[in-house]
Amino acid sequence: MHIVTLGEILIDMFPAEVGRPLTQVAAFHPKPGGAPANVAVAARRLGANTAFIGKVGDDIFGHQLIEVLRQEGVETRAMRIDDDARTTMAIIALPDANTAEFVFYRNPGADLQLRPNELDLALLQNTRALHIGSLSLVAEPARSATETAVTLAKEAGALISFDVNYRPSLWRSPEEALVQIEKMIPRVDLVKVNEVELALLAGAGTDTAVALQTILDQGPTLCVLTRGPHGSRAQTAVGAVNVPAFPVTTVDATGCGDAFIAALLFQLTKTADWRQVLSLEKLGAALRFANAVGALTAQTQGVIPALPTAVQVENFLSQQPIST
């Protein structure tokens, strides 16, 4: 297996219109979502072999989500069904195309009921990469399941990827979120943050290079910063590379970060040793590819329906000038 993702899979209720706050949206459309699930689908569409580990409720949405992953070619044997908790739902508004408001219905959601003894050990011990996010660290038993999965995959030599994916409404306080996120960072190889998350971890106003180095000093090998329409940056112990974004008309930026990290992991797991892609030249090429996947995703509402194939990405890149 190239990439295994673990965490939340849920129903995103997307707004019928862009440009209104959550309380003024007239109608919503249900679409499959959840950051780790999005990553599994995105990487599969690009050509990676992927699997998803998570839990849904024994309800119509839960069974629909399993079927969506199956239809996309994602391995679902590690998905579990909870008899008591409902499938998590996220209500989304788009005040503008680049900004999303979220309200999560999780009391608790089935995704938080995943237990360590429900993990598929064979998947975790035979994958090139394991990707997780912070939403599965919010509460037990999912927190322990996530930590156990990281331990098993790391011991087997997998790249451990962590998307900070900070959602304030899911935590009792920013301080609680920070404790759990900082506890995970030393255990992973790759950390992905956006500018808000970088400020949370390093303090508002901290120089970008210094802030990313602060994360690297805790143990990861690679830290990646996504900046939306301003592109992305990768930083390692030997230096950093900045890659500009592609100018596109954004319809919905939701999930672009998931598409980006899926594309980056796709590039890193093409070979058995992901460290071979850590030269700044190769990282720059990988970021350019990932930026393209994010740009294509931004042009359609909803995440999974918008995710491009490798052919679409290559066609898009062939029409773009190479930045110097």
N, C-alpha and C positions, 0 to 999 in steps of 0.2 A: 504494500500500500504506500502511495506517495504521501498523502495527507489525511490525517484523522482530525476532526474538529469535535469539540465537546462543549456543551452548554445549552443555552436556551434556543428553543424553536417555538414560535408563537404565531398568532394571527395579528398582522398589522392592519388596523382600520384606517385606511388612507382617506384624506379629505376629498370631497367632490370638487373643491375649488382651492386654488392657491391665492394667498393674499389676505386670508382672514385668520385671526387668532382662534384658539381651540373653542372658546365659548360661542363663536359666531359661525362655525361651520354648519352648513345645512344638512349634509349627509356624508356618510362614510362608505367606503368599499372595502370588503375584507380581502386581504392578500397574504400569502405565506411569507413569514419573515423570521427574525431572530438572527443576530449577527453571526454566530458560529455556523448556523445552517446556511446562511447566505454564502459564507466563505466556502463551504463544502460544495455547493452548487456552482459557484463561480469558477472554482478551480477545476471542477469536473468538465464544465463547458470548454475550458481552455485545453483540456486533454489529460489532466491528472487523474489518477485513480484515487477516489476519496471515499471516506466513510464518516458517518455522524453518530455520536454517542449523546443521548439525551432522553428526556421523558416527556410524554404528553398525557393528557387526560383521556379517559375512556368516553369520548364524546365525538360529535361529528367533526369538529375542527381537528382534534387529535388524529383521527384516522385519515382525514384529508391531508394533513401535513406529511404523514408517513408515505402516502401514495404519491404526493408531489415529489418527494425525494427519490422514490423508486423510479418514477418516470424520468427523472433527470439523470439516472444512472448512478446515484449515490448509494453506497452500501448502507442498509438500514438494519442489519441484524442486531446491532447494539442498541437500538431504540427500545425503550420500555414504556409500558402503559400503566398509569396509576388509576386504581379503581375509585379513588375518593376525590383527589384534587382535579380541578378543571384545567384545561389547556390555557396557558397565559395569553392575554390579549393586550395589545398596545394601541391606544387611541392617539392618532397623530394629526397635528395641524401644521400647515406650511405658511406662516406669515409672509414669507417670501421663498423663492426657489432654493435659496442656500441656507435657510434656517428652519429647523423642525422643533415643534413642541411635542412632548410625550406625556401621556398619563398611562401607567401600567395597571392592569387589573390582575393582581397576583396576591391571593389572600389565603394560603399561599398558592402560587401556580404550580402545576405539575412538574415544571422544569426544575424547581427547587427540591423536589422529592427524590431525585436520583441519589442512590446510596452506593457506597464503595463496593459492596458485595454484588452489585448489579453490573459492574463494569465488564466489558469484554476484554479479557487479558490478552488474548491472542492478537487482537487488533492493535492494542497499545504496545505490544512487544515486537510488532512487525511493521512499523510505519517509519517513514523517513522524517516525518514531522507531526507534531501534535500542536494544534492551535486552540487556545482558550481565550476567554474574556473575563472581565470582572463581574459580570452579572451573576455568574454561578458561585461567586464568593460572598454573596449578600447574606446567606443564611445556611444553616444545616438542614438536611444532610448533604446538600449539593456541594457545600464548601469542602467537606472532607472527601467527597468523591472526586472533586477536581484536583485536590492536593495529592490524592492517591494516584490518580491517572498521570499526573506530572512526574511523580516519582518513578512509576513503572516505565513510562516511555523514555525518560532520561537515562535510567539504568540500562535500557536497551540501545542507547546511542542515538535517539531521535533528537532532532532540532525541536526545541520548545519555544513556541511563539505565543506572545501575550498581548492582546489588544486591551488597553486600559479602559476604553469605552465607558467613560464615566457618565452615569445617569443619576443626577442628584436626587430625583424623586424616589428612587429605590432604596436610598440609604437614610438612616436616622439623622446623620450629620455628615458633613464633609470630612470631619476628623475620623469617624468610623470607617469611611471609605478609604481614607489614606492609610489607615493601619493595615487593612487587608491587602490593598494594592502593594504597599511597600513590603509586606511580608512575602508576596509572591515574586517580586522583581528579582531578588538574588537567585531564584531557582530556575530562571528562564534564560534563553539565549538571545531572543529577539523581543524587543519591546516596541510597540507601535503606539504613538500618541498623536493627538491633534494639539492645537495651540492652547486651548482651554485646559486640557489635561496636563500639558507641560507646565503651565503656570501653577496648577494644583500641586504638582510634585516638586517643583523647584522654587516656587514663589513668583508672584507677579512681578514683571519688570526685569527678571533675570535674563542676561544675554543668552541667546539661543544656544550657542556653542557650549557655554558654561553649563546651562541647564541640561543639555543632552549628555554632557560629560558626567554630570552628577548622577544620572541614571546608570551610565556605563560603569562608574566607580562602584556600583552596588553588585556587579557581577555579570550582567549581560554582555554579549559580544557585539551586538548590533542594535542601534536605536534608530527608529525611523519616525520622522515627523511629517504628517500630512497637513498641507496648508490650503486645501480646496483650490480656488482659482489661482493661487500663487505657487502651486507646485508642491514639491516634496524634497526632503533632505534625509540622507542617510549618514550616520556618523559611527565610526569605529575608533579603536585605539590609535590607528595610523592616520586618520584624517576624516574628512567629510566631503560629500558631494551634494550639490543642489541641482535639481532638475526642474525647469519651468513646466507649468501646466499647459495643456492644449486649449486654445480659445474655442469654446463651444457655447451654444445657447442652452443654458441649464433649465430643464423642466422640473427636476426633482433631485436634490443632492442626497436624499436619504439612501444609505447603503453604499455610497461611493467609496467610503473608507473600507467597507467589507470587500468590495470588488478589488480595490487597490491591494489590500494585504493578501487576498487570494492569488492575485497575479504575481506578487512578489514571491510568495511561497511556491508557486508554480515554477518560477525561475530558479529558486534556490534548491528545489528538490529534483531537478532534472538529472543531477548526478547523485551518487550515494553519499558523497561528502559535500555538504552545503558550504563548507568553509572555502572551497575552491572558487566561490563566486564573490569573495569578500574584497578583492582588489577594487580600488575606487573606479577604475574603468568599467569593470563588469557590473559593479553596483549601479553605476550611472545608467548603463544599458537596461538593467533590470527595473530601475525606477522609471525610465522612459516608457517601458512596456506597461508598467503598473499604472502610470499616469494616464496612458491611453485607455486602459480598461475602465478606470474611473470616469474619464471624460465621456466614453460611450454610454456608461450606465446613467450618467446625469441627464441624458437626453430623453428618457422615458420615465413616466411615473411608476412607482413600485420598484422593488429591488430585483427579485428573481425574474420577472418578465423582461427586465432591462439588461440583464447580464449578457455580454457578448461571447461569441465563440472565438477561437484562435484565428480563424480565417477572417472574421470581421475586424479583429484587432490588427492583423497584418495588412489588410486592405487600407484601414485607416492610417496606419503608420506610413505606408508607402506614399500617401498623399501629403505628408507633413514634411516641412523642411527640417533638416538636422541642425539643432542649435549648437553654437560654438561658444 
